[in-house]
Amino acid sequence: MSLNKLPSARPYHPTTFQERGVALPFTTPLLGGARARLSHNRGIEIIVRNPAGGRGVYVMPLNAVTALCRPTLYDKVVSNRIAFLETVTPATVRAIGRTTAAEGLAGEGAMQAARAAAKNDENDRRAVVHHLLSSLIRQVNIGPNASPVPGPNSPDLDARARQTIAWLAPRLGQSAGWGLKALDALADAMTGVGISAGGEVGRLPGLIKQLRAMRDEIAEWARTQRDGDRVCLRTRFARSATSHGRWPAR
């Protein structure tokens, strides 16, 4: 009697934040790499690595963190605030982590970094809003008699933009209020990505520049190494940081 051959087990790699969870900015060593996601039957659950150091993860309710370890005050506050989220996304978790750090609960250095990051995001959003408004005005007012677009700090920019939206929205079958909300939502989506090819504006282009600099520093360090394992580790990291070949490894 022959036995049916079952397919071999394959590793499961979730592809969405809803399945995989969102990384949490915890400071407790045992909670490093923890992720949070919505659960259908118990609210928000947390995914933590095996405390014994073996393979696999633990999945438990978010409020059970204190049963696993003794989290820092910062981690406790972050957990309590995340528990009230209706949607767990990188943006909502980042906002909670940054707000909590700005209150000084993670130390002086983290507080200064959080406040500086919030200020940078505010400046980036202001630049994105000006770019969107000026582009809209420029595209609508095409012609030989078109007036120049006001500068980013000009008091006429908002007035010109509102006039442009009031003229354009009805032609799209929408209200002027809809146009303003659409521009606001688009600015929120583009603030992190940036608007220029050079990456001068935007949180993600800045992170990519830092990652590129770190990759180059590791490559420079690897040139001085003779240990094969260290060189192999550098190669693996460079391959990951190169983002599928867009940044050629040096």
Residue pairs with C-beta under 8 A, 6 or more apart in sequence:
14 20
17 37
17 88
17 89
17 90
18 37
18 38
19 37
20 35
20 37
21 35
21 36
21 37
21 46
21 47
21 88
22 35
22 36
22 37
22 88
22 89
22 90
22 93
23 33
23 34
23 35
23 90
23 93
24 31
24 34
24 35
24 36
24 46
24 78
24 82
24 93
24 97
25 78
25 93
25 94
25 97
25 101
26 32
26 34
26 71
26 72
26 75
26 78
27 72
27 74
27 75
27 106
28 69
28 70
28 71
28 72
28 75
30 48
30 51
30 68
30 69
31 48
31 65
31 68
31 69
31 71
31 75
32 49
33 48
33 49
34 46
34 47
34 48
34 49
35 46
35 47
36 44
36 45
36 46
36 47
36 62
36 82
36 88
36 93
37 44
37 45
37 47
37 88
38 44
38 45
38 87
38 88
39 45
39 61
42 61
43 61
43 62
43 83
44 61
44 62
44 82
44 83
44 85
44 88
45 59
45 60
45 61
45 62
46 59
46 60
46 61
46 62
46 64
46 65
47 57
47 58
47 59
48 57
48 58
48 60
48 68
49 57
49 58
50 56
50 57
50 58
51 58
51 68
51 69
58 68
60 67
60 68
62 79
62 82
62 83
63 79
63 83
65 71
65 75
65 79
66 76
71 79
72 106
73 105
74 100
74 101
74 105
74 106
77 100
77 105
78 96
78 97
78 100
81 96
81 99
81 100
82 88
82 93
82 96
85 92
85 93
85 96
97 114
98 114
98 117
98 118
99 114
100 106
101 110
101 111
101 113
101 114
102 111
102 114
102 115
102 118
103 111
104 111
117 203
120 203
120 206
121 191
121 192
121 203
124 191
124 192
124 194
124 201
124 202
124 203
125 187
125 188
125 191
126 152
127 152
127 195
127 201
128 187
128 190
128 191
128 194
128 195
128 201
129 183
129 187
130 152
130 157
131 195
132 183
132 186
132 187
132 190
133 157
133 158
133 160
133 161
133 183
134 149
134 150
134 152
134 157
136 161
136 164
136 165
136 168
136 183
137 149
137 150
137 160
137 161
137 164
138 146
138 149
140 164
140 167
140 168
141 147
141 164
149 157
149 160
150 156
150 157
150 160
151 157
161 183
162 176
162 180
165 176
165 179
165 180
165 183
166 176
166 179
168 179
169 175
169 176
169 178
169 179
172 179
190 202
191 202
191 203
192 202
192 203
192 204
193 202
193 204
193 205
194 200
194 201
194 202
194 203
194 204
194 205
195 201
195 202
196 202
199 205
199 206
199 208
199 209
211 241
212 241
212 247
214 241
215 237
215 238
215 241
215 242
215 247
215 249
216 250
218 234
218 237
218 238
219 234
219 238
219 249
219 250
221 234
222 230
222 231
222 234
222 235
225 231
225 234
235 249
238 249
239 249
241 247
242 248
242 249
